[in-house]
Amino acid sequence: MPAKELRNETVVKNRDKIEEHVREILKLIGEDPDREGLRDTPARVTRMYEEIFGGYGQDGREVLGVTFDEQHEELVIVKDIVYYSQCEHHMAPFYGKVHIGYIPSGKVAGLSKFARLVDTVSHRLQVQERMTSEIADTIMEVLKPHGAMVVVEGEHLCMCSRGVKKYGSKTITSGVRGIFSRDVALRTEFMSLIRDR
């Protein structure tokens, strides 16, 4: 069964206004919004916004909220969760992978819930640092594990395609909570297990 698609209902309600503004932007950059290739662009952009900003109105705590009682208290890792987001500074895409590890304390979540959490948090205007913290904090709040660690890798088009134009550079952020902040060996184990082999 395919994953439920995130959809921004505010964009849906304001579709006509957004299309009008996109049309105006096209004019302001020197384009002709009536030429064949651009005629449907305002509608396309609006439909894209419905999807890529679908995290608004979603609560990550609810996404992760279905839990199971399980007496497993060893490291659980879900790695290589691909995400796409939009930088709030330039509204340019950034994308990469999220790696999540936690030590349960009696509650676990279905593995797909972590991917849904990443989608919910990333489908908004974001900065990578805040996205990392939001994922880690949500896991701690909902699952109440002994600890959690989140590592986010990102390639930012605002840095690759404009400005300094450093294609291929990556940003890596981490959120370290609970036992992970005190246990160097546990952090090391997590980092070694998420590395590509």
C-alpha positions as CSV (number, residue, x, y, z in Angstrom):
1,M,0.0,0.0,0.0
2,P,1.5,3.4,-1.0
3,A,2.3,5.9,1.7
4,K,-0.3,8.5,2.4
5,E,0.7,11.6,0.4
6,L,1.2,14.8,2.4
7,R,-0.9,17.7,1.2
8,N,-1.0,21.3,2.2
9,E,-4.6,22.2,2.5
10,T,-3.8,25.9,2.9
11,V,-2.2,25.9,-0.6
12,V,-5.3,24.1,-1.9
13,K,-7.6,26.8,-0.5
14,N,-5.4,29.6,-1.9
15,R,-4.7,27.9,-5.3
16,D,-6.0,30.9,-7.4
17,K,-4.0,33.5,-5.4
18,I,-0.8,31.5,-5.6
19,E,-1.2,31.0,-9.3
20,E,-1.7,34.7,-9.8
21,H,1.4,35.5,-7.8
22,V,3.5,33.0,-9.7
23,R,2.3,34.5,-12.9
24,E,3.3,37.9,-11.6
25,I,6.8,36.7,-10.7
26,L,7.2,35.3,-14.2
27,K,6.5,38.8,-15.5
28,L,8.8,40.5,-13.0
29,I,11.8,38.3,-14.0
30,G,11.2,39.3,-17.7
31,E,9.2,36.3,-18.9
32,D,6.0,36.1,-20.8
33,P,3.6,33.9,-18.8
34,D,1.4,33.5,-21.8
35,R,4.0,31.8,-24.0
36,E,3.3,28.1,-24.6
37,G,6.0,26.7,-22.3
38,L,4.9,28.8,-19.3
39,R,1.1,28.9,-19.8
40,D,0.5,26.1,-17.3
41,T,3.5,26.9,-15.0
42,P,1.5,28.8,-12.3
43,A,-0.8,25.8,-11.9
44,R,2.1,23.3,-11.9
45,V,4.0,25.4,-9.3
46,T,0.9,25.5,-7.1
47,R,0.4,21.7,-7.3
48,M,4.1,21.3,-6.4
49,Y,3.6,23.5,-3.3
50,E,0.7,21.4,-2.2
51,E,3.1,18.4,-2.0
52,I,6.5,19.9,-1.0
53,F,4.9,21.9,1.8
54,G,2.6,19.1,2.9
55,G,4.3,19.0,6.4
56,Y,2.4,22.1,7.5
57,G,-0.7,21.1,9.5
58,Q,0.9,17.7,10.3
59,D,2.1,16.9,13.8
60,G,5.1,14.7,14.0
61,R,4.1,13.5,17.4
62,E,0.9,12.0,15.9
63,V,2.8,10.4,13.1
64,L,5.1,8.6,15.6
65,G,2.2,8.2,18.1
66,V,1.3,4.5,17.4
67,T,3.7,2.6,19.6
68,F,4.1,-1.0,20.8
69,D,5.1,-2.3,24.2
70,E,8.3,-4.2,23.6
71,Q,11.0,-5.0,26.2
72,H,13.9,-4.5,23.7
73,E,16.4,-2.2,25.2
74,E,19.2,-2.4,22.6
75,L,20.1,-0.1,19.8
76,V,17.6,0.3,17.0
77,I,18.7,2.1,13.8
78,V,16.7,3.2,10.8
79,K,19.2,4.6,8.3
80,D,19.3,6.1,4.8
81,I,15.8,7.7,5.0
82,V,15.9,10.0,1.9
83,Y,14.3,13.4,2.4
84,Y,13.7,16.5,0.3
85,S,13.1,19.9,1.8
86,Q,13.2,23.6,1.0
87,C,15.7,26.1,2.5
88,E,13.8,28.9,4.2
89,H,16.4,31.4,3.3
90,H,16.2,31.0,-0.5
91,M,13.3,28.6,-1.0
92,A,15.8,26.4,-2.8
93,P,15.8,22.6,-2.3
94,F,18.1,20.7,-0.1
95,Y,18.0,16.9,0.2
96,G,19.9,14.0,1.6
97,K,19.5,11.2,4.1
98,V,18.5,10.9,7.8
99,H,19.8,8.3,10.1
100,I,18.0,7.6,13.4
101,G,19.1,5.5,16.3
102,Y,17.4,5.0,19.7
103,I,17.5,2.8,22.8
104,P,13.9,1.9,23.6
105,S,12.7,1.9,27.2
106,G,9.6,-0.3,26.8
107,K,8.1,1.4,23.7
108,V,9.0,1.0,20.0
109,A,7.4,2.5,16.9
110,G,6.8,0.8,13.6
111,L,9.9,1.4,11.4
112,S,7.9,3.2,8.7
113,K,6.8,5.8,11.2
114,F,10.3,7.2,11.3
115,A,10.2,7.7,7.6
116,R,6.8,9.4,8.0
117,L,8.2,11.6,10.7
118,V,11.1,12.7,8.5
119,D,8.6,13.5,5.7
120,T,6.4,15.6,8.0
121,V,9.3,17.6,9.4
122,S,11.1,18.1,6.0
123,H,8.0,19.1,4.0
124,R,8.2,22.6,5.3
125,L,10.4,25.6,4.8
126,Q,13.4,24.4,6.9
127,V,17.0,24.8,8.0
128,Q,18.8,21.5,8.4
129,E,19.8,22.2,12.0
130,R,16.2,22.8,13.2
131,M,15.0,19.7,11.2
132,T,17.6,17.5,13.0
133,S,16.5,18.8,16.4
134,E,12.8,18.5,15.7
135,I,13.2,14.8,14.7
136,A,15.3,14.0,17.8
137,D,13.0,15.9,20.2
138,T,9.9,14.3,18.8
139,I,11.4,10.8,19.3
140,M,12.3,11.6,22.9
141,E,8.9,13.1,23.6
142,V,6.8,10.3,22.1
143,L,8.8,7.2,22.7
144,K,10.6,8.3,25.9
145,P,13.6,6.2,25.1
146,H,16.8,6.0,27.1
147,G,18.3,8.1,24.3
148,A,18.2,9.0,20.7
149,M,20.7,10.1,18.0
150,V,19.8,11.6,14.7
151,V,22.3,12.4,11.9
152,V,21.2,14.4,8.8
153,E,23.3,14.7,5.7
154,G,22.3,17.4,3.2
155,E,23.2,18.9,-0.1
156,H,21.9,22.4,-0.4
157,L,21.2,23.9,-3.8
158,C,21.4,27.4,-2.4
159,M,25.1,26.7,-1.9
160,C,25.7,24.5,-5.0
161,S,23.8,26.3,-7.7
162,R,24.2,30.0,-6.6
163,G,26.5,32.0,-4.4
164,V,29.7,30.1,-3.8
165,K,28.6,27.4,-6.2
166,K,30.3,24.5,-4.3
167,Y,28.7,21.5,-6.0
168,G,29.0,18.2,-4.0
169,S,29.6,19.8,-0.6
170,K,27.6,18.2,2.2
171,T,26.3,19.5,5.5
172,I,26.1,17.0,8.4
173,T,24.2,17.8,11.5
174,S,23.5,15.7,14.6
175,G,21.0,15.6,17.4
176,V,22.2,13.7,20.5
177,R,19.8,13.1,23.4
178,G,19.7,11.1,26.6
179,I,22.2,8.2,27.0
180,F,23.9,9.0,23.6
181,S,25.1,12.3,25.0
182,R,26.9,10.5,27.9
183,D,28.1,7.3,26.2
184,V,30.9,7.8,23.7
185,A,31.0,4.1,22.9
186,L,27.3,4.1,22.0
187,R,27.8,7.2,19.8
188,T,30.7,5.4,18.1
189,E,28.7,2.2,17.5
190,F,25.9,4.3,16.0
191,M,28.2,6.2,13.7
192,S,30.0,3.0,12.6
193,L,26.7,1.2,11.8
194,I,25.4,4.1,9.6
195,R,28.5,4.4,7.5
196,D,28.2,3.0,4.0
197,R,30.1,-0.3,3.9
